[in-house]
Amino acid sequence: MRVLQIVADGKPGGGTTHVLQILKGLRHAVSFHLIAEKDSYLLREAEALGVTCHGLRFFISRFNPTLPLQLRKIALHVQPDLIHIHGGRAGFFFAFSLLTIPTVYTIHGFHFAEKPPILRRLATLAERLVFRRSSRVIFVSRYDLTLAANCKLLGVNDSPAVIYPGISLNDLSQTAPYSSRHIGFIGRLEYQKDPLLFLETMAYLPDYTATIVGSGSLASIVKQEIAKRGLGERVHMVGEFSHGEVLKILSTLNAVVLTSRWEGMPILVLESMGMGVPIISMNVCGLGEIIQNGVNGMLVDRRRGEDLAEKVEMIMKNEHLKASLVKNAKETIQEKFSIEKMLSSTLKLYKEIVTSKAGS
């Protein structure tokens, strides 16, 4: 079976990690080709796995008329049995390629829900177009499946699948904290991730230090806010790292604080739980499908740094609670979010689509 993966954003992150897991974990059964942003981290990592890669420029313009033609040209050359698209930007451009090859579309979280009304309407129409051009749609959370149904993105005859991301506990080192009060923010420095709320949280934790991992359009604003709040001695920005380097940093943290405004099903949360690093997260989108408040992590409903700081202190000052959260978190990963389960479900779906096409 030959499968062409298409990803617009090839930067380090949960979606990129998920794609690399598929490329590595299913290469015994699938011959992969990959289209992603030219010169990206994803392309370099995929090439190291022996995957045939094709680099394109997805971010020159949101309406680049040449991209659908380029995608079509590559797909016709590769002649895949199946195309697997990840994310709305890749899906949007692919929808205009006029290809009739069976296609899987994975939603790694919807972005349109937080847009202004007019942009939200346009984004919803764009998603509907991609849905109509796809043979099957994969959701990484039941929350997103419900949102898609409420927005009337699903057709009457659609058979959507929910496949949770997965990780392997065997691939994760366990924490070896160098400080009892060192926490972290890991993610893109963008509006969605709300790194400024993390800095607000740190203002309520005067005895704590923190590491911020990631880059993005808000990097300079975050740096200015650190200086403005007088956090320069306690909060350190280290920029963007590879996935392996991020895991090393993660192992040094006593807790991870997730301040996102919306999410899909972030692998960072799974990796934190698997490594024994307590997670304190805003209760947004599908996070409640991973985290049970007070059982395997902490959820916060109000977007206030004071509330997040309170949860951090609650864990750090109660060793029994921390041990219980860590134990339950690892059990959650083993039961619901194993990489073996994700890979087997994905391969099964591939086979179903290809077999169905062959029999039609």
C-alpha positions as CSV (number, residue, x, y, z in Angstrom):
1,M,0.0,0.0,0.0
2,R,1.4,3.4,-1.0
3,V,0.2,6.4,1.1
4,L,0.9,10.1,0.5
5,Q,0.9,12.2,3.7
6,I,0.3,15.9,3.3
7,V,1.1,18.4,6.1
8,A,1.4,22.1,5.8
9,D,3.2,23.0,9.0
10,G,6.4,21.0,9.5
11,K,7.5,22.7,12.7
12,P,8.1,20.8,16.0
13,G,4.8,20.2,17.7
14,G,2.1,17.7,18.5
15,G,0.8,17.3,14.9
16,T,4.3,16.9,13.5
17,T,5.1,14.3,16.2
18,H,1.9,12.4,15.3
19,V,2.8,12.2,11.6
20,L,6.3,11.0,12.4
21,Q,4.8,8.3,14.6
22,I,2.7,7.1,11.7
23,L,5.6,7.2,9.3
24,K,7.9,5.3,11.6
25,G,5.3,2.9,13.2
26,L,3.6,1.8,9.9
27,R,6.5,1.6,7.6
28,H,6.5,-2.2,7.8
29,A,3.1,-2.2,6.1
30,V,3.0,1.0,4.1
31,S,5.2,2.7,1.6
32,F,5.1,6.4,2.5
33,H,5.6,9.7,0.6
34,L,5.4,13.0,2.4
35,I,4.6,16.6,1.3
36,A,5.3,19.3,3.8
37,E,6.7,22.8,4.2
38,K,10.0,23.1,2.3
39,D,13.1,22.9,4.6
40,S,11.0,22.1,7.6
41,Y,11.9,20.1,10.7
42,L,9.3,17.4,9.6
43,L,10.9,16.9,6.2
44,R,14.4,16.5,7.8
45,E,13.1,13.9,10.3
46,A,11.1,12.0,7.7
47,E,14.0,11.9,5.3
48,A,16.1,10.4,8.1
49,L,13.5,7.6,8.3
50,G,13.9,6.9,4.6
51,V,10.6,8.5,3.5
52,T,10.5,10.0,0.0
53,C,9.8,13.7,0.7
54,H,8.5,16.7,-1.4
55,G,8.9,20.2,-0.1
56,L,6.4,23.0,-1.0
57,R,5.7,26.5,0.3
58,F,2.4,26.5,2.1
59,F,2.7,29.8,3.9
60,I,3.4,32.2,1.1
61,S,-0.3,33.1,0.9
62,R,-3.5,31.6,2.2
63,F,-4.8,31.7,-1.4
64,N,-1.8,30.6,-3.4
65,P,-3.4,29.4,-6.7
66,T,-0.3,27.4,-7.7
67,L,-0.3,25.1,-4.6
68,P,-3.3,22.9,-5.7
69,L,-1.5,22.4,-9.1
70,Q,1.7,21.4,-7.4
71,L,-0.1,19.0,-5.1
72,R,-1.9,17.5,-8.0
73,K,1.4,17.1,-10.0
74,I,3.1,15.3,-7.1
75,A,0.2,13.0,-6.4
76,L,-0.2,12.0,-10.0
77,H,3.6,11.2,-10.1
78,V,3.5,9.2,-6.8
79,Q,0.2,7.5,-7.7
80,P,-0.7,6.6,-4.1
81,D,-3.5,4.2,-3.1
82,L,-4.5,6.7,-0.4
83,I,-3.8,10.3,0.6
84,H,-3.7,11.3,4.2
85,I,-4.1,15.0,4.9
86,H,-3.3,16.6,8.3
87,G,-4.8,20.0,9.2
88,G,-7.0,22.6,7.6
89,R,-4.4,24.5,5.6
90,A,-3.2,21.4,3.8
91,G,-6.8,20.3,3.4
92,F,-7.9,23.6,1.9
93,F,-5.3,23.6,-0.8
94,F,-5.8,19.9,-1.6
95,A,-9.5,20.4,-2.0
96,F,-8.8,22.5,-5.2
97,S,-6.5,19.9,-6.7
98,L,-9.4,18.0,-8.2
99,L,-7.8,14.7,-7.4
100,T,-10.1,11.6,-7.1
101,I,-7.7,9.5,-5.1
102,P,-9.3,8.2,-1.8
103,T,-8.4,10.6,1.0
104,V,-8.3,10.6,4.8
105,Y,-8.5,14.0,6.5
106,T,-7.3,14.3,10.2
107,I,-8.5,17.2,12.3
108,H,-5.9,18.2,14.8
109,G,-8.2,20.6,16.5
110,F,-10.5,23.2,14.9
111,H,-9.2,26.8,14.8
112,F,-12.3,28.5,13.5
113,A,-14.3,28.4,16.7
114,E,-12.2,31.2,18.2
115,K,-12.3,33.5,15.1
116,P,-14.5,36.6,14.7
117,P,-18.0,35.9,13.2
118,I,-17.2,36.6,9.6
119,L,-13.9,34.7,9.6
120,R,-15.5,31.9,11.5
121,R,-18.1,31.6,8.8
122,L,-15.5,31.6,6.0
123,A,-13.4,29.1,7.9
124,T,-16.4,26.8,8.4
125,L,-17.2,26.9,4.7
126,A,-13.5,26.0,4.0
127,E,-13.7,23.0,6.3
128,R,-17.0,21.9,4.7
129,L,-15.2,21.9,1.4
130,V,-12.4,19.7,2.7
131,F,-14.9,17.3,4.4
132,R,-16.8,16.9,1.1
133,R,-13.5,16.1,-0.7
134,S,-12.5,13.4,1.9
135,S,-13.4,9.7,1.9
136,R,-13.1,9.6,5.7
137,V,-12.4,12.0,8.5
138,I,-10.4,11.3,11.6
139,F,-11.0,13.3,14.8
140,V,-8.4,13.2,17.6
141,S,-11.1,14.0,20.2
142,R,-14.8,13.4,20.7
143,Y,-15.2,17.1,21.4
144,D,-14.1,18.0,17.8
145,L,-16.5,15.4,16.4
146,T,-19.4,17.0,18.3
147,L,-18.3,20.4,17.2
148,A,-18.2,19.2,13.5
149,A,-21.7,17.8,13.9
150,N,-23.1,21.0,15.4
151,C,-21.5,23.0,12.6
152,K,-23.1,20.7,10.1
153,L,-19.8,19.7,8.6
154,L,-20.7,16.0,8.5
155,G,-22.7,14.6,5.7
156,V,-25.6,12.1,6.3
157,N,-23.6,9.2,5.0
158,D,-20.2,10.1,6.6
159,S,-18.6,7.6,8.9
160,P,-16.2,9.6,11.0
161,A,-13.6,8.0,13.2
162,V,-12.2,9.1,16.6
163,I,-8.6,7.9,16.9
164,Y,-6.8,9.3,20.0
165,P,-3.1,10.2,19.7
166,G,-0.8,7.7,21.4
167,I,2.6,7.5,23.0
168,S,4.9,4.7,24.2
169,L,5.8,4.8,27.9
170,N,8.9,2.8,27.0
171,D,10.2,5.6,24.9
172,L,10.0,8.2,27.7
173,S,12.6,8.8,30.4
174,Q,11.3,9.5,33.9
175,T,11.7,12.8,35.6
176,A,14.8,13.8,37.5
177,P,13.9,17.3,38.7
178,Y,16.8,19.6,39.6
179,S,14.5,21.9,41.6
180,S,11.4,21.2,43.6
181,R,9.8,24.4,42.2
182,H,10.6,24.5,38.5
183,I,7.7,24.5,36.1
184,G,7.3,24.9,32.3
185,F,5.4,26.2,29.3
186,I,6.0,24.2,26.1
187,G,4.3,25.3,22.9
188,R,4.2,27.8,20.1
189,L,4.2,31.4,21.2
190,E,0.9,32.3,19.5
191,Y,-2.5,33.6,20.5
192,Q,-3.9,30.0,20.7
193,K,-1.4,28.9,23.3
194,D,-1.7,32.2,25.4
195,P,1.8,32.3,26.8
196,L,1.0,35.7,28.5
197,L,-1.4,33.8,30.8
198,F,1.6,31.6,31.8
199,L,3.5,34.8,32.8
200,E,0.5,36.0,34.8
201,T,0.6,32.6,36.6
202,M,4.2,33.0,37.4
203,A,3.5,36.4,39.0
204,Y,1.5,34.5,41.6
205,L,4.3,32.0,42.2
206,P,7.2,34.2,43.5
207,D,9.2,31.2,44.8
208,Y,9.1,29.3,41.4
209,T,11.4,29.3,38.3
210,A,10.2,28.4,34.8
211,T,11.3,27.5,31.4
212,I,9.4,28.6,28.3
213,V,10.1,26.4,25.2
214,G,8.9,27.5,21.8
215,S,8.9,30.2,19.2
216,G,6.3,32.2,17.4
217,S,4.9,35.6,16.5
218,L,4.4,36.6,20.2
219,A,8.1,35.9,21.1
220,S,9.1,39.5,21.4
221,I,5.9,40.4,23.3
222,V,6.6,37.6,25.8
223,K,10.1,38.8,26.2
224,Q,8.9,42.3,26.9
225,E,6.3,41.1,29.4
226,I,8.9,39.1,31.3
227,A,10.9,42.3,31.7
228,K,7.8,44.4,32.6
229,R,6.8,41.9,35.3
230,G,10.3,41.7,36.7
231,L,10.5,37.9,35.9
232,G,13.8,38.0,34.2
233,E,15.6,36.2,37.0
234,R,13.0,33.4,37.2
235,V,11.6,32.8,33.7
236,H,13.9,31.8,30.9
237,M,13.0,31.5,27.2
238,V,15.0,28.9,25.4
239,G,13.4,29.0,21.9
240,E,12.4,26.1,19.6
241,F,13.8,22.6,20.0
242,S,13.5,19.2,18.3
243,H,11.0,16.8,19.8
244,G,13.8,14.8,21.5
245,E,15.3,17.9,23.0
246,V,11.9,19.0,24.3
247,L,11.5,15.7,26.1
248,K,14.8,16.2,27.8
249,I,13.6,19.6,29.1
250,L,10.3,18.1,30.1
251,S,12.1,15.6,32.3
252,T,13.5,18.5,34.3
253,L,10.2,20.1,35.2
254,N,8.1,19.6,38.3
255,A,4.9,20.5,36.5
256,V,3.7,21.7,33.1
257,V,1.1,24.5,32.7
258,L,-1.1,24.5,29.6
259,T,-2.7,27.8,29.0
260,S,-4.2,27.2,25.6
261,R,-7.4,28.9,24.5
262,W,-8.3,25.8,22.4
263,E,-6.6,22.5,21.5
264,G,-7.0,19.3,19.6
265,M,-5.6,16.4,21.6
266,P,-2.1,17.6,22.6
267,I,0.6,15.0,22.7
268,L,2.5,17.2,25.1
269,V,-0.1,16.4,27.7
270,L,0.2,12.7,27.1
271,E,4.0,12.9,27.3
272,S,3.9,14.9,30.5
273,M,1.6,12.3,32.0
274,G,3.7,9.4,30.8
275,M,6.9,10.9,32.2
276,G,5.4,11.6,35.6
277,V,5.2,15.4,35.2
278,P,1.9,16.7,36.7
279,I,-0.2,18.7,34.2
280,I,-2.2,21.8,35.1
281,S,-4.4,22.8,32.1
282,M,-7.1,25.1,31.1
283,N,-10.3,23.1,30.7
284,V,-10.8,23.7,26.9
285,C,-12.0,21.5,24.1
286,G,-11.1,17.8,24.4
287,L,-8.7,18.2,27.4
288,G,-11.4,16.7,29.6
289,E,-11.1,13.5,27.6
290,I,-7.5,13.1,28.9
291,I,-7.5,14.8,32.2
292,Q,-9.8,14.1,35.1
293,N,-9.5,17.0,37.5
294,G,-7.8,16.0,40.8
295,V,-7.4,12.4,39.6
296,N,-4.6,12.3,36.9
297,G,-4.1,16.1,36.5
298,M,-5.6,19.5,37.2
299,L,-8.1,21.4,35.1
300,V,-8.9,25.1,35.5
301,D,-12.1,26.7,34.2
302,R,-11.5,30.4,34.7
303,R,-8.8,32.0,32.5
304,R,-6.9,33.5,35.5
305,G,-3.3,33.2,36.4
306,E,-4.2,33.1,40.1
307,D,-6.4,30.0,39.6
308,L,-3.6,28.2,37.7
309,A,-1.0,29.1,40.3
310,E,-3.3,27.8,43.0
311,K,-3.4,24.4,41.4
312,V,0.4,24.4,41.0
313,E,0.8,25.1,44.7
314,M,-1.8,22.5,45.6
315,I,0.3,19.8,43.9
316,M,3.7,20.9,45.0
317,K,2.8,21.2,48.6
318,N,1.1,17.8,48.8
319,E,3.4,14.8,48.0
320,H,0.6,12.3,48.4
321,L,-1.6,14.1,45.9
322,K,1.3,14.5,43.5
323,A,2.1,10.7,43.7
324,S,-1.5,9.8,43.1
325,L,-1.8,12.1,40.1
326,V,1.4,10.6,38.6
327,K,0.3,7.0,39.2
328,N,-3.2,7.6,37.7
329,A,-1.8,9.5,34.8
330,K,0.4,6.7,33.7
331,E,-2.5,4.2,34.0
332,T,-4.6,6.5,31.8
333,I,-1.9,6.5,29.1
334,Q,-1.6,2.7,29.1
335,E,-5.4,2.2,29.0
336,K,-6.5,4.9,26.4
337,F,-3.5,6.5,24.7
338,S,-1.0,3.8,23.7
339,I,0.8,4.3,20.4
340,E,0.0,0.7,19.5
341,K,-3.7,1.4,19.7
342,M,-3.3,4.6,17.5
343,L,-1.2,2.9,14.9
344,S,-3.4,-0.2,14.6
345,S,-6.6,1.9,14.3
346,T,-5.0,4.1,11.6
347,L,-3.8,1.1,9.6
348,K,-7.1,-0.6,9.9
349,L,-8.8,2.6,8.5
350,Y,-6.3,2.7,5.6
351,K,-7.0,-0.9,4.6
352,E,-10.8,-0.3,4.8
353,I,-10.7,2.7,2.5
354,V,-8.3,1.0,0.0
355,T,-10.3,-2.2,0.0
356,S,-13.5,-0.4,-0.5
357,K,-12.1,1.6,-3.4
358,A,-10.8,-1.6,-5.0
359,G,-14.2,-3.3,-4.7
360,S,-16.2,-0.4,-6.1
